[in-house]
């Protein structure tokens, strides 16, 4: 982490203030830790503080500095079972592995081919860092998915849940996001699993870890936030598949049943898991909304709590990116626009601003259509010119497949006339994740 002491006289827009030399309670900010976005925020710091701690690894534009690469634990290249025999203390005994959707060797080979492509990008330190982090986190991410599958099976069977391995996996994910968030987001796009409830739980947990880290949460508090994201909808396992798959408008009694999943989640977690009150509070309130329009208690504003607000915001965002029985998925940009339209109503505007800063306009893995008609997937954000990412082309302007790897860096002078026209759902034009990167 690039944390340094900076005099308030030297503060600039784009710097991430992690901690002031006075108490946060003396400052009129809703969040503790954020990117400075207005001159007024600088004025407030200058009137109350002498210096602040700035995290340059989370600052923007010219203030950004890449974090030092540090691993939170020894590298582990073996599968989970082998790793346990070498490091018995690293992985406590938990639920047995359940891997019906495990990654096959063909997918692994194609992932490795893409890693090789990244490593061969001339002069791209970013590509080398991303490749190195992917090589590190991929086996841990696969372990994490297997552990989570077993955990969900225990939930469905009303068995006690051992969350030690799940917490361990969240620790791995949080460390990876701190070093290079793009690696884990890339893996989210390439999962072989196709189960909405499972995919959604993992998506919410990862984005919660990302946003929590972005606003300054650390250690156990951050891990508990991710754990709440994984478990907040386990009560939906008590609802009928027919109700969850209904395409038309829900009747009043059906809507009441769907909303009862919050109480069901709490009942399951109380009975079968040992969780902190912080996790249970987030689970109980992640459908409450800023203006009091949510459920089950109609809480509003500060009554909800920051962790629960984050969980609700990200739950909504991730749901928009997936197809559901009653509506099609929308692209990343469309999801952000929908959320933005709900600021000051369903969502805390200060938190929403931080989320947009956190995920960016075009995160890695976002499918985009250029104004030339070509379609590609973002393989690198541009922190200085956020609207001009590096794009790997998948389809030409006639929507025919582009063979091999052809990359357009929209920052280059050669492509200055090209612009991103819009973001797309991940399966637009008949594409699938097998087409992303894995050429």
C-alpha positions as CSV (number, residue, x, y, z in Angstrom):
1,X,0.0,0.0,0.0
2,X,1.4,3.4,-1.0
3,X,0.5,5.3,2.3
4,X,2.4,8.5,2.9
5,X,2.0,11.6,5.1
6,X,1.0,14.6,3.1
7,X,0.6,18.2,4.4
8,X,-3.0,19.5,3.9
9,X,-1.4,22.4,1.9
10,X,-0.3,19.9,-0.7
11,X,-3.6,18.0,-1.1
12,X,-4.9,17.7,-4.7
13,X,-8.1,16.4,-6.3
14,X,-7.6,12.7,-7.1
15,X,-5.7,11.9,-3.9
16,X,-7.2,9.1,-1.7
17,X,-7.2,10.3,1.9
18,X,-7.0,7.2,4.1
19,X,-6.7,8.9,7.5
20,X,-6.4,12.5,8.8
21,X,-4.4,13.6,11.9
22,X,-7.7,14.5,13.6
23,X,-10.7,12.3,14.4
24,X,-13.0,11.5,11.4
25,X,-15.9,12.5,13.7
26,X,-14.6,16.1,13.6
27,X,-15.1,16.1,9.8
28,X,-18.5,16.4,8.0
29,X,-17.9,13.4,5.7
30,X,-20.2,10.4,5.3
31,X,-17.3,8.1,4.5
32,X,-14.0,7.5,6.3
33,X,-11.5,7.3,3.5
34,X,-12.2,8.5,0.0
35,X,-10.9,10.1,-3.2
36,X,-10.9,13.9,-3.1
37,X,-13.2,15.1,-5.8
38,X,-13.9,18.8,-5.0
39,X,-12.0,21.9,-3.8
40,X,-14.4,22.2,-0.9
41,X,-13.2,18.9,0.5
42,X,-9.7,20.2,0.4
43,X,-10.8,23.3,2.2
44,X,-12.4,21.3,5.0
45,X,-9.2,19.2,5.5
46,X,-7.1,22.4,5.5
47,X,-9.3,24.0,8.1
48,X,-9.3,21.0,10.5
49,X,-6.0,19.2,10.0
50,X,-2.3,19.7,9.6
51,X,-1.6,16.6,7.6
52,X,-3.3,13.4,6.3
53,X,-2.3,9.9,5.2
54,X,-2.7,9.6,1.5
55,X,-2.9,6.1,-0.1
56,X,-1.3,6.6,-3.6
57,X,-2.2,3.1,-4.6
58,X,-5.9,4.1,-4.6
59,X,-5.4,7.6,-5.8
60,X,-6.4,8.6,-9.4
61,X,-4.7,10.1,-12.5
62,X,-1.2,11.5,-11.9
63,X,-1.4,10.7,-8.2
64,X,-1.7,7.0,-8.7
65,X,1.3,4.8,-7.8
66,X,1.2,1.0,-8.3
67,X,1.3,-0.9,-4.9
68,X,4.3,-3.0,-4.0
69,X,3.6,-6.6,-4.7
70,X,3.3,-8.4,-1.4
71,X,1.8,-11.9,-0.8
72,X,-0.2,-12.4,2.3
73,X,0.9,-16.0,2.6
74,X,3.3,-18.4,0.8
75,X,2.6,-19.2,-2.8
76,X,0.5,-22.2,-3.4
77,X,0.5,-23.8,-6.8
78,X,-0.9,-27.2,-5.8
79,X,-4.5,-28.1,-5.6
80,X,-6.2,-27.7,-2.2
81,X,-5.8,-31.3,-1.1
82,X,-2.0,-31.2,-1.8
83,X,-1.6,-27.8,-0.2
84,X,-3.2,-29.1,3.0
85,X,-0.6,-31.9,3.2
86,X,2.3,-29.3,2.8
87,X,0.8,-26.5,5.0
88,X,-1.5,-28.2,7.5
89,X,-1.9,-25.0,9.5
90,X,-2.7,-22.8,6.5
91,X,-6.1,-24.4,5.8
92,X,-8.3,-25.6,8.7
93,X,-10.4,-28.6,8.1
94,X,-13.7,-27.6,6.7
95,X,-16.5,-29.1,4.6
96,X,-15.5,-31.6,1.9
97,X,-14.8,-30.2,-1.5
98,X,-17.7,-30.3,-3.9
99,X,-16.7,-29.5,-7.5
100,X,-19.3,-30.4,-10.1
101,X,-18.3,-27.3,-12.1
102,X,-14.5,-27.6,-11.6
103,X,-12.3,-26.0,-14.2
104,X,-11.3,-28.4,-16.9
105,X,-7.9,-28.8,-18.4
106,X,-8.9,-27.2,-21.8
107,X,-10.0,-24.1,-20.0
108,X,-6.8,-24.0,-18.0
109,X,-4.7,-24.3,-21.1
110,X,-6.6,-21.5,-22.8
111,X,-6.2,-19.3,-19.7
112,X,-2.5,-20.0,-19.7
113,X,-2.3,-19.0,-23.4
114,X,-3.8,-15.7,-22.6
115,X,-1.4,-15.2,-19.7
116,X,1.4,-15.8,-22.2
117,X,-0.1,-13.2,-24.4
118,X,-0.1,-10.7,-21.6
119,X,3.5,-11.4,-20.7
120,X,4.5,-10.7,-24.3
121,X,3.0,-7.2,-24.4
122,X,6.0,-5.0,-25.2
123,X,6.7,-2.3,-22.6
124,X,3.5,-3.0,-20.6
125,X,4.3,-3.2,-16.9
126,X,0.6,-3.4,-16.3
127,X,0.3,-6.5,-18.4
128,X,3.2,-8.2,-16.6
129,X,1.7,-7.3,-13.2
130,X,-1.7,-8.6,-14.2
131,X,-0.3,-11.8,-15.5
132,X,1.7,-12.4,-12.3
133,X,-1.3,-11.8,-10.1
134,X,-3.5,-14.0,-12.3
135,X,-1.0,-16.8,-12.0
136,X,-1.1,-16.4,-8.2
137,X,-4.8,-16.0,-7.5
138,X,-6.3,-18.4,-10.1
139,X,-5.8,-21.7,-8.2
140,X,-6.9,-20.0,-5.0
141,X,-10.1,-18.7,-6.7
142,X,-10.9,-22.2,-7.9
143,X,-10.3,-23.5,-4.3
144,X,-12.6,-20.8,-3.0
145,X,-15.4,-21.7,-5.5
146,X,-15.1,-25.4,-4.5
147,X,-15.3,-24.6,-0.8
148,X,-18.3,-22.3,-1.4
149,X,-20.1,-25.0,-3.4
150,X,-19.8,-27.3,-0.4
151,X,-21.0,-24.6,2.0
152,X,-24.1,-24.0,-0.1
153,X,-24.8,-27.7,-0.2
154,X,-24.7,-27.8,3.6
155,X,-27.1,-24.8,3.7
156,X,-29.6,-26.6,1.4
157,X,-29.3,-29.8,3.6
158,X,-29.9,-27.7,6.8
159,X,-26.5,-28.9,8.1
160,X,-24.1,-26.9,10.3
161,X,-21.8,-24.6,8.3
162,X,-18.0,-24.5,8.9
163,X,-16.9,-21.1,7.5
164,X,-13.2,-21.3,8.3
165,X,-12.2,-22.2,4.8
166,X,-14.6,-19.6,3.4
167,X,-13.0,-16.9,5.5
168,X,-9.6,-18.1,4.4
169,X,-10.6,-17.8,0.8
170,X,-12.0,-14.3,1.4
171,X,-8.6,-13.4,2.9
172,X,-6.9,-14.5,-0.4
173,X,-9.4,-12.5,-2.4
174,X,-8.9,-9.4,-0.4
175,X,-5.2,-9.6,-0.7
176,X,-5.4,-10.0,-4.5
177,X,-7.7,-7.0,-4.8
178,X,-5.3,-4.9,-2.8
179,X,-2.4,-5.9,-5.1
180,X,-4.2,-5.8,-8.5
181,X,-8.1,-5.7,-8.5
182,X,-8.2,-6.4,-12.3
183,X,-7.0,-10.0,-11.9
184,X,-10.0,-11.1,-9.8
185,X,-12.5,-9.3,-11.9
186,X,-11.1,-11.1,-14.9
187,X,-11.7,-14.4,-13.2
188,X,-15.2,-13.5,-12.4
189,X,-15.9,-13.1,-16.1
190,X,-14.4,-16.5,-16.9
191,X,-16.1,-18.8,-14.4
192,X,-17.4,-22.1,-15.8
193,X,-20.2,-22.1,-13.2
194,X,-23.7,-21.1,-14.5
195,X,-25.9,-21.0,-11.4
196,X,-27.4,-17.6,-10.8
197,X,-27.5,-17.8,-7.0
198,X,-24.0,-19.0,-6.7
199,X,-22.5,-16.6,-9.3
200,X,-24.4,-13.7,-7.7
201,X,-23.1,-14.5,-4.2
202,X,-19.5,-14.6,-5.4
203,X,-19.9,-11.4,-7.5
204,X,-21.4,-9.5,-4.5
205,X,-18.7,-10.7,-2.2
206,X,-15.8,-9.7,-4.5
207,X,-17.3,-6.3,-5.2
208,X,-17.9,-5.7,-1.5
209,X,-14.3,-6.5,-0.8
210,X,-13.3,-4.1,-3.5
211,X,-15.5,-1.2,-2.3
212,X,-14.8,-1.8,1.3
213,X,-11.1,-1.7,0.7
214,X,-11.5,1.4,-1.5
215,X,-13.1,3.4,1.4
216,X,-10.5,2.2,3.9
217,X,-11.9,-0.9,5.6
218,X,-9.2,-3.4,6.6
219,X,-8.6,-6.7,8.4
220,X,-11.4,-8.6,10.0
221,X,-14.0,-5.8,9.3
222,X,-13.4,-6.2,5.6
223,X,-13.5,-10.0,5.7
224,X,-16.8,-9.9,7.6
225,X,-18.2,-7.6,4.9
226,X,-17.3,-10.1,2.2
227,X,-18.8,-12.9,4.2
228,X,-22.1,-11.1,4.6
229,X,-22.1,-10.6,0.8
230,X,-21.7,-14.4,0.3
231,X,-24.5,-15.3,2.7
232,X,-27.0,-12.6,2.5
233,X,-29.4,-14.5,0.1
234,X,-29.0,-18.0,1.5
235,X,-32.7,-17.9,2.5
236,X,-33.7,-18.0,-1.1
237,X,-33.0,-21.7,-1.0
238,X,-36.3,-22.0,0.9
239,X,-38.3,-20.5,-2.0
240,X,-39.8,-22.5,-4.8
241,X,-37.9,-22.6,-8.1
242,X,-41.1,-21.7,-9.9
243,X,-41.5,-18.5,-7.9
244,X,-37.9,-17.4,-8.5
245,X,-38.3,-18.1,-12.2
246,X,-41.6,-16.2,-12.6
247,X,-41.4,-13.8,-15.6
248,X,-44.6,-11.8,-14.9
249,X,-45.4,-9.3,-12.2
250,X,-45.5,-10.9,-8.7
251,X,-48.8,-11.0,-6.9
252,X,-48.9,-9.4,-3.4
253,X,-48.6,-12.7,-1.6
254,X,-45.8,-13.8,-3.9
255,X,-43.9,-10.6,-3.3
256,X,-44.3,-11.1,0.5
257,X,-42.8,-14.6,0.0
258,X,-39.8,-13.3,-1.9
259,X,-39.2,-10.7,0.8
260,X,-39.4,-13.4,3.5
261,X,-36.0,-14.6,2.3
262,X,-34.3,-12.1,4.6
263,X,-35.9,-13.7,7.7
264,X,-35.1,-17.2,6.3
265,X,-31.5,-16.2,5.8
266,X,-31.2,-15.1,9.4
267,X,-32.9,-18.2,10.7
268,X,-30.5,-20.4,8.7
269,X,-27.4,-18.5,9.8
270,X,-28.5,-18.3,13.5
271,X,-29.1,-22.1,13.5
272,X,-26.2,-23.4,11.5
273,X,-23.3,-20.9,11.6
274,X,-21.4,-18.9,14.1
275,X,-21.3,-15.4,12.8
276,X,-20.6,-11.9,14.3
277,X,-23.5,-9.5,14.9
278,X,-21.9,-7.3,12.2
279,X,-22.5,-9.9,9.5
280,X,-26.0,-10.6,10.7
281,X,-26.9,-6.9,10.7
282,X,-25.8,-6.6,7.1
283,X,-27.7,-9.7,6.1
284,X,-30.8,-8.3,7.8
285,X,-30.6,-4.8,6.2
286,X,-29.2,-5.3,2.7
287,X,-32.7,-4.6,1.2
288,X,-33.3,-1.4,3.2
289,X,-33.0,1.8,1.1
290,X,-31.7,5.3,1.7
291,X,-35.2,6.9,1.4
292,X,-37.0,4.3,3.6
293,X,-38.6,2.5,0.6
294,X,-36.8,-0.8,1.3
295,X,-37.7,-3.9,3.5
296,X,-38.2,-5.5,5.9
297,X,-38.2,-2.6,8.4
298,X,-38.3,0.5,6.2
299,X,-35.1,1.9,7.7
300,X,-33.6,5.1,6.1
301,X,-30.4,7.1,6.0
302,X,-28.0,6.4,8.8
303,X,-30.3,3.9,10.4
304,X,-29.2,1.4,7.8
305,X,-25.5,1.3,8.5
306,X,-22.7,1.7,6.0
307,X,-22.0,-2.0,5.6
308,X,-25.6,-2.7,4.8
309,X,-25.8,0.2,2.4
310,X,-22.8,-1.1,0.5
311,X,-24.3,-4.6,0.4
312,X,-27.6,-3.3,-1.0
313,X,-25.9,-1.1,-3.6
314,X,-23.7,-3.9,-4.9
315,X,-26.5,-6.5,-4.7
316,X,-28.5,-4.2,-7.1
317,X,-25.5,-3.6,-9.4
318,X,-24.5,-7.2,-9.7
319,X,-28.1,-8.3,-10.4
320,X,-28.3,-5.8,-13.3
321,X,-25.3,-7.5,-15.0
322,X,-27.0,-10.9,-15.1
323,X,-30.0,-12.2,-17.0
324,X,-33.1,-12.7,-14.8
325,X,-36.4,-14.4,-15.7
326,X,-38.2,-11.0,-15.9
327,X,-35.6,-8.9,-17.7
328,X,-32.4,-9.1,-19.7
329,X,-28.9,-8.2,-18.4
330,X,-27.6,-4.7,-19.1
331,X,-24.0,-3.6,-19.6
332,X,-21.8,-2.1,-16.9
333,X,-22.4,1.5,-18.0
334,X,-26.2,1.0,-18.1
335,X,-26.1,-0.5,-14.6
336,X,-24.1,2.5,-13.3
337,X,-26.6,4.9,-14.9
338,X,-29.5,3.1,-13.4
339,X,-27.9,3.4,-9.9
340,X,-27.0,7.0,-10.5
341,X,-30.7,7.8,-11.3
342,X,-31.5,6.4,-7.9
343,X,-29.1,8.6,-5.9
344,X,-30.7,10.4,-3.0
345,X,-33.6,8.0,-3.3
346,X,-32.7,4.4,-3.0
347,X,-28.9,4.9,-2.6
348,X,-26.6,7.2,-0.5
349,X,-25.2,9.7,-3.1
350,X,-21.8,9.9,-1.3
351,X,-21.4,6.1,-1.3
352,X,-22.6,5.9,-4.9
353,X,-19.9,8.4,-5.9
354,X,-17.2,6.2,-4.2
355,X,-18.5,3.1,-5.9
356,X,-18.2,4.7,-9.4
357,X,-14.7,5.8,-8.6
358,X,-13.9,2.3,-7.4
359,X,-15.1,0.3,-10.4
360,X,-14.4,2.9,-13.1
361,X,-16.2,3.4,-16.4
362,X,-14.9,0.3,-18.2
363,X,-13.4,-2.3,-15.8
364,X,-11.5,-5.2,-17.2
365,X,-13.8,-7.8,-18.7
366,X,-16.4,-5.2,-19.9
367,X,-17.7,-5.9,-23.4
368,X,-17.8,-2.7,-25.4
369,X,-18.9,-1.6,-28.9
370,X,-16.8,1.1,-30.5
371,X,-18.2,3.8,-32.7
372,X,-16.6,1.9,-35.7
373,X,-19.0,-1.0,-35.0
374,X,-16.2,-3.3,-33.8
375,X,-16.8,-5.2,-30.5
376,X,-14.1,-6.0,-28.0
377,X,-13.5,-6.7,-24.3
378,X,-11.6,-4.3,-22.1
379,X,-8.2,-5.7,-20.9
380,X,-6.9,-2.5,-19.2
381,X,-8.5,0.6,-17.8
382,X,-6.8,4.0,-18.3
383,X,-6.6,5.8,-15.0
384,X,-5.8,9.1,-16.6
385,X,-8.3,9.0,-19.6
386,X,-11.0,6.7,-18.2
387,X,-13.0,6.8,-21.4
388,X,-10.1,5.4,-23.5
389,X,-9.3,1.8,-22.3
390,X,-7.2,-0.9,-24.0
391,X,-9.5,-3.2,-25.9
392,X,-9.0,-6.8,-27.2
393,X,-11.1,-7.0,-30.4
394,X,-13.5,-10.0,-30.7
395,X,-15.7,-8.9,-33.7
396,X,-15.1,-6.7,-36.6
397,X,-17.5,-4.0,-37.8
398,X,-19.6,-6.6,-39.6
399,X,-19.7,-8.6,-36.4
400,X,-17.5,-11.4,-37.8
401,X,-15.0,-13.0,-35.4
402,X,-11.5,-11.4,-35.3
403,X,-8.9,-14.2,-35.3
404,X,-6.0,-14.2,-32.9
405,X,-5.2,-11.3,-30.5
406,X,-5.7,-7.8,-31.9
407,X,-5.4,-5.1,-29.3
408,X,-6.4,-1.4,-29.7
409,X,-5.1,1.0,-27.1
410,X,-7.5,3.9,-27.4
411,X,-4.8,6.2,-25.8
412,X,-2.5,5.8,-28.9
413,X,-2.6,8.5,-31.5
414,X,-3.3,5.9,-34.2
415,X,-6.8,5.3,-32.6
416,X,-7.6,8.9,-31.4
417,X,-10.7,9.0,-33.7
418,X,-12.1,5.8,-32.1
419,X,-14.4,6.0,-29.1
420,X,-16.4,3.5,-26.9
421,X,-20.0,3.9,-28.1
422,X,-21.6,1.7,-25.4
423,X,-21.1,-1.2,-23.0
424,X,-22.8,-4.5,-23.8
425,X,-24.2,-7.4,-21.8
426,X,-21.6,-10.2,-21.7
427,X,-23.4,-12.4,-24.3
428,X,-24.2,-9.7,-26.8
429,X,-24.0,-10.8,-30.5
430,X,-23.9,-14.4,-29.4
431,X,-20.6,-14.2,-27.6
432,X,-19.8,-16.2,-24.5
433,X,-17.1,-16.1,-21.9
434,X,-15.3,-18.8,-24.0
435,X,-14.8,-16.1,-26.6
436,X,-13.2,-13.6,-24.1
437,X,-9.4,-13.8,-24.0
438,X,-9.4,-17.5,-24.7
439,X,-8.7,-17.3,-28.4
